Amino acid sequence: MTARRVVPAAVALLLLTGCTSFAQTLAAERDAAGRGAAPSSPAGDQEGCPGGRAEPDPDRPVVDLDFRLSDDLRRVTGTETVVFTPDVATGEMVFRLVPNGPGAAGLGNRLTVDDVRGDDVDRSGYEDAGAEEPGGLYVVTLDDGLGAGESTEVELDFTVALGERGFERLGAVEGASWWASGFPLLAWEPGVGWARDPFVGILGETATSPVADTTVSVSVPEELTVLMTGDQDEPTAPEDGRRTWTSHEPVARDVSVAAGEFRTATLTTPAGVEITTGVLPDAGIGPGELADWAGEDVTALADRFGAFPYATLTVPLLPDEGGGIEYPSSILLAGAGRVVLEHEVAHMWFYGMVGDSQFRDPWLDEAFATYAESLDDQAPQAAQDRALAVPGDVGASMDKFDDTGTYFDVVYGKGGAALLAARRAAGPEAFDAALRCYVQASAWTIATPEDLAAALADLPAALDVLVRAGALDRADLPD
């Protein structure tokens, strides 16, 4: 396959070649667990800014995933166990079936739920949500419902069919398979409820998911190496021609897995983040060089935004050119591009740690990741001005865009330019401190535009820029 991601004009002008989906063809700062530390930052001195990074909710979901990849690398069977404790009352559990979205399903990917078990389970079934058959949501109705703080455990058996080679979050080629969001994804927004947002035809994410204490087990043919979300253990010894790989990530919104004949390299950054990269036999780059790139990005971005959110990072390089897609502590990379890689590393802060509704507020991760990469090599002012003049509101939801090009131009290009302009208007030092305060306060939550506006409350010039760009609404601003 020789497809290339087409860079929209405004993004190209800004030298921003970010990602988010293969379909787009595109321990000084850490505690002993590698997360939750208080970064050394001027932000901690701001009035109202927390002195350290917010801790994840102790009642967050607990998810166990058991995957088995078939010998022909084309099918994954699995069991997911979820312990769920809502913070508002609910009578159901809603899971998003990402592989059934228009882009992924169009390449032959499919996720079906085969069985559901649990003491509180009444009935279950699919909802369409604008996805392909059998549907985009799977809803489990509970017998008596759950009050805030009450828990239930549900177990789902499922099957994932992996489609033909293509720029997507799932796929298979000779010698390698990958599946990301390849399981029923809990679609809960803490404090709000279930996210039933529709899938869209443009290329981008629409999921909303909380961080979860997640353990993953993957059984694959013994010749394959697995790179995935979480801190990985050594694989088991071969048995019946297979090995089992396991990992644990205490704060994973989602999970990515790649299994292939990878050559790997591992390095540890000065702050203690362990980075493992993998390349397939015909890759044009070695795993060591890719690890060096990732290490440089992790270190540079931690200087701006605070400690890297995870103890580990894996970066499997998949076939062809195109782009990348972010997952907690893991990046699926298609094409060894420095700018794309930096964009994806920035998503570890903006999406992985500071979450958002990717349907309602896509700019809260995409514009910020684009802004992060653009600080290295700022485009000429005239190019930024042209990006800011693009019609459309940066803060629009995914269903407000008619096509992928417009979405990229507005959310990536104009959004990144608006953040650069806001930084310039407020003064770099003040803006950077306020942004680090936002990161610290919003860690492990699903942030909203109101949260960002509150962090920038003392920088009216920055807020004015973001309002003019349609990123923030006047109603978002603090009184």
N, C-alpha and C positions, 0 to 999 in steps of 0.2 A: 504494500500500500504506500502511496506517495503523496497522500493528502497533506496540505499545509494549512496552518491557521492563518486566515486573512486578518491583518491588523487594521482596524478602523482608522480613518484618517486622523482624527483628533488624538487618538492614542499614539499613533506613529509620530505625530508632531512633538509629543511630550517624551518621546523615547521610552514609552511605557509598553512593554510587550507581555503583560501579565496574562494570567491563566483562568482558570478554575475548573475546567472540565476537558477531558480528552475529546469530547464531542466538539469543543470549540476549535479543534485543529489548531489549535494554537501551538572550687565549690565555695567561692567566696560569696556568691550571691544566692546560693541554694542551700536549703537545710539538708539534713541527712537523707531525706526522701527525695530530694531534687525538686521540690516545689513548695510554694507557700512562703518563701523567704521574703524579708523586707529588703528590697534593693536600696543601695546607697544612692539617694536621689534628692535633688532640691525639692521635688514634689512633696516629700514628707514634711517639709517645713511650711507648706501652704496651710492657711487657716482652713479647717474642715477637711483636710486631706488625711487619710489614714497613714499612720507611720509605717505600716507594713501591708503586704498583699493580703487581700481578703481570703479567708479559708473556704474551701468547698463545703456545701451543705452536708452535715453529718448524716442526714436522712435521705441523701441522694439515692437513686436506684442502684441496685447491685445486679450486674448482668454477667452471666456465664455463657460463653459461646463455644460450642463443640462442632467444628467443621471437619468434613472428610471429602477430599478431592478424589474423584474417580481416576482410575488408571489411565484413561484416555485424555485426562485433563479438561474434560468438557462439562463436567457436572459436579456440583457441590451439594452434599446432603448435610443437614445440620440440626442441632437442637439448641434452643435458646431458653435459658432460665432467667426470669426477671423477678426480683423482689422490689415491689413498688410501694412507696409511701407518699401519697399526695399531700400537698400543703393546702389544698382546697378540696371540698367534698366532690366525689365523682361516682358515677355508677357504671363506668366502663373503662376500658383501656384501648387506646388507638395506636396502631403501628403503621408507619409509612413504608411502603414497598417501593423503594427507589428504583430497583431494576425494571419496574414496569412503566416507568416514565417514557414519554415519546422518543427521546433520543436513544436511550439504552435498549428499550424493547425493539426499536427499529432495526437493531443489529442482531437480533435473535436472543437477547438476554431475557430471562423471565424468572420471577420469584413466586412460588406457590407455597401456601401453608397447608401442611398435610394433616396435622392433628394439634389439638390444644388441650392441655390438662391443668387442673388447679381446683382446690377445694371451693373457691368462690365463683368458678366459671359457670355461667348459665348457658349462653349460646355465643356463637361467633359467626362472622361472615365478612365478605368484601364490600367495600364502597368504591365507586368508580373514581372520583376525584380527578377526572380528566386524563387518566392513565390508560394503558392498554389492558386487555384481558389478562388476568382475572380482575384487576382493579388496582388502584393506587393506595388504598388504605385497607387495613384489616382491623376489625373492631371486635373486641371481646367484651360482652356484656356480663356484669357481675351480679350475683344473686341478690345481695342486699346493699350493694354499694359500699363505698369507703368514706368515712369521715376524715377530715384533716388529721394527719398523724397516725391513721390506721394503715396497716400493711397487708399486702397479699402477695402470693407467689404464683406465677403462671409459667407454664412450660409449653413451648411451641416447637413442633417438628416442621422442617421446611426443606424445600429443594430449590436450588438455583441452577438454571441452564445458562451456560456461558456461550455467548454468541461468537460470531466470526471476528477476526482481527479488525479493530477499529478504535478510534480515539474515544474511548468511553471508560467509565470507572469499572467495567467488567469486560473480560475478554479472554481469549485463548489463542495461542499460536503453538507451533511445534516447540516443545521443550519449556513452555511457560504458560501460566494462567494467573489471572489476578481478579479479585473481587473486592470491591469496596462498597460500603453500604449494602453488602450482600446478605442481609438478614432483615427480619422485621424490626424497624427502627422505632423506638419509643418516641412518640410525637407529643411530648408534654412540655409546656412552657410554665415553669414554676410561678405561682401567684396568679396565673391567667387561666390555664386549663389546656384542653387538647387543641393542637394545631391541625385543622382540617383543610389547610390551604390547597388550592388546586395545583396540579402540575401544569406547566406551560410549554408551549412549543419552541420557545427560544432556548438558547444554550446557556444554562446556568442552574444554580441550586435553588431549591424551594423548601428545604427541610428546616424544621425547628426541633432541636433535641437537647435535653439537659445533659450535663456531665454525669457519668455513672462510674462506679467502681467496677471495672471490667476485667474479666479473665478470659483469655482466648486459648483454645486448644485446636491444633490443625494437624490432621493426619494426611500425609502425602507419600507418593512413591519415593523410595529411599534416595534416589539420585538427585532429588530436588532440594534446594535451599529455600527457606521461608524467611521473608522480611515483612514485618507487620507492625501495627500499632502496639505500643507497650514495651516494657523491659523484658526482653526475651531470655528464657533459659536455654541451656544446651539441649539439643534434641535427644530423644531416646535412642538407644541402640537399635539397629535394624531388626525388624521382626516381620516375617512373612512378606518381605520386600517393601516394607513401609517404615517410616519414622513419624513420631509425633513431636510437634513443636508447640511450646506454650509461651504465653506472655501475660503480663499484668500491667494495666494502666489505671490508676485510681481515679482519674478524671478524664475519661474518654467520652466525647459526645457521639462518636461513631467509630468504625473500625475499618481499616484497610489491610488486605492480605495480598501478597504476591509470592508465588511459588515458581521457581524456575532453576535452570542450570546456571546460577549466578556465580561469578567470581566476586568476592567481597573484600572490602577493606574496612578497618575500624580505627578510629582515632578518638581521643578524649580532649576536649577543649580545655583551656586553662581554668574555666569555671567548673569543670567536671562533667560536662554533658558528653555522653558516649554516642558517637555518630557511626553508623554502619551503612555503607553503600554497596550496591550490587549491580553488576553489568552482565549482560548475556554475551555469548561467545563472539558474536560479530559486531559488538559495540565499537564505536570509533574513539572511545575514551576509556582509560583504565579506572578501576574503582578507587585507587588512591588519589588521583587528581580530582575526581568527583567529591571525595570525602574532604579534601582540602578546601574546595570551593564552599561546601556546606559549613565547614568549621569556621571559615572566615565570615560567612553571613550570620551564623549564630552569634558569634562574638560581637560583630559590629552592631547588630540590631539590639542585642542585650544592652549595649552602651546607651542606646536611645530610649528603649522602652522598659528596661528593667530585666531581671533575670529570666533566662529562657524557661518557659513554663513546664518543661518535662525533663526527666532524667536522661532520656534517650531520644534519638532521632534515627529513623531508617529511611533510606532513599534508594529504592529499586529503579533502575533505568530500563524502561520498556522499549519495544521496537518502534522505529519510525520517529519522525519529527512531529511537533505539534504543540506541546504545552505541558501542563502539569495539573495536578489536583491535590488539594490539601486534605489531610486527615490528622487527627491528634497524634503527635509524635511520629508521623509518617507522611511521606510525599511520594505519590506516583508520578514519575517524571518521564515524559515522552519527548526525547530530544535534549541533548546536553547543552542547555543555554543558561548563561550566568544570570541574565536578568530575570528569566522565568523562575529559576531556582530561588533567587532572593525574594521574589514576590511570594513564592510558596512558603519560604521560611517565615516571612512576615505574618503569614496566616496563622502561625502557631500562637501568636499573641491575639490577632484579630480574626476571630472565629473559634480557634481552638480553646483559648483561655477566655477572652472577652467575647462571649457568644452573641448571636443576634438571630432574629427571625430572618432567614435567608429569603423568604418570600416577601415579607412586609418591608424589611429594611436592608436590602442587599448592599447598599453603599457602606454600611457600618463595618463590613469586612473587605469588600472589593476595593472601594476607594481608599481605605486605609492601607491595604497591602500595596496598592499602586503608589500611594504617597510615600510609603517606606522605601520602595525601590528607587523612586525618583529623587530622593534626597542625595543620593550618591552623585548623580550627574544631572543637575537641573537643566532643563531645556531653556532656550532663549525666552525672554519675557514675551516676545511677540507670539511665540508658539503657545505659551500658557494663556495669553489673552484670547487667542483663537479658540482654544479648548473651552474657556469660560463662556465664550459667545455661542456655543452649541445650544440649540433649543432643547428644552426639556428640564425637568426637575431631577436633580441628583437623588433626592430622597424618595422617588417614586417606587411603588411596589412592582414586583415582577410582571404582574398582569397589565401594567400600564404601557409596556413596550411592545411595539408591533413586530419588531424583528431584532435579531441578534446584533446586527451592526449598530443600530440605534442604542441598544442597551449598553454595548461596549463604549460607544462614544460618550454617553451621558454618565454612566455610573463609574466606569474606569477613568476615561479621559478627563471629563469635566469634573468628576469627583476628586480625582487626584490633584488637579489644578486648583480646585477650590480650597483644599486643605493647605496646599503650598501658599496660596494667596492669604489665607487666614493666618498662617504662621508669620508671613511677612508683615501683615497689618498689625498683629499684636506684638511683634518682636519675637525672634526665635527663642530666646531664653525663657520668656514667660510662657510661650505656647508649649514648648517642650516640657516644661515643668507641669503645666496643667494637663497635658496629655498623659504624662506618667501617673499623675494623680487619678485620672480616669481609669487607666489600666489597673492600678492597685485597687481602687474601690469596686470596680466592676468584674474583677477576676472571678471566673467560674460561674457567672450568671449569664442570663440572656439580656444583654443591654438594650436600651432604647435610645432614640434621639434625645429624649428628655434627660437621660443620664449624662450624655455628652454635653448638652447645653448647661447642665448644672456644673460640670467640671470647668467649663469655659465662662462661668458667670462673671468673673472679674475681668474678662477680656472682651468688652463690647465690640471692638473693631473686628475681632475674629468672628464673633457671632453675626455681625452684619454681613460679612462676606458669605458665610454659609447660608444665611437666609436668602440673599440675592441669588445664590446658585440653586435654590430650591432643595438644599440638603436639610435644612431645619425650617420649621414653620414658626411664625411668631408665637403660636400657642405652646410650642415646646420650650420657650425661654422662661427662665425663673422670674418670679415677680420682683 
